[in-house]
Structures are given as C-alpha cells and as structure tokens.
Amino acid sequence: VFMMGEEVGEYQGAYKITKGLLDKYGPDRVVDTPITEAGFAGIGVGAAYYGLRPVVEFMTFNFSMQAIDHIINSAAKMNYMSSGEISVPIVFRGPNGAAAGVSSQ
C-alpha cells in the first residue's frame, strides 16, 4: 500500500488528512506528486494492475475530472473487460462539499 497525491507528504495533506504518514512510512510509501491529476492517477492505475495497492488522493475531488479517463476506462472497467483476469485494487479519494469548505467546487 502506498499513497500519492498533491501535498500528501511534506505538507501532510491539504486538510491534514495524511498528517504523520510521511514520518511513519517514509517517502517510498507517501509520495508527493506534481499538479498533474491525470499523470498520477494513471501511475496509480498502472501500479494496481501489477498488484500494488495505491491510494490516490486528489486535493479536492472536482480535480479528479482531469483524470476521469483513467478512473473510468482504465480502472473501473478493467476487471469486467478482462473477464475477471485483471484486478485493479485502487482507492481514489478527496474532499468535496460544504464540510470541507469546497462546496463551490
């Protein structure tokens, strides 16, 4: 299992959700990414194809729309399209709504 996304490591998450994970698990398992949602979502899907268990965090969930092709066509449909041959154990997460203060998003 590893986590990747914008500011999940050094900054400890945009909303401090990943606080302490970098210190506990190190930079090999808590990976800060550039602001390129399609890029790191694609890397996460590829890692899941090979048996890793990535947690891909978007700073706010509306940013996941930049990676919707990977989420829908590369991750969500792959198990069905491969007749169960390929499992894609991946988690996409991110805040949304009024409680997180991103309701306009």
Sequence and secondary structure as in RCSB ss.txt:
>XXXX:A:sequence
VFMMGEEVGEYQGAYKITKGLLDKYGPDRVVDTPITEAGFAGIGVGAAYYGLRPVVEFMTFNFSMQAIDHIINSA
AKMNYMSSGEISVPIVFRGPNGAAAGVSSQ
>XXXX:A:secstr
 EEEETTSSTT  TTSTTTTHHHHH TTTEEE  S HHHHHHHHHHHHHTT  EEEE SSGGGGGGGHHIIIIII
ITHHHHTTTS     EEE   BTTTTBTT 
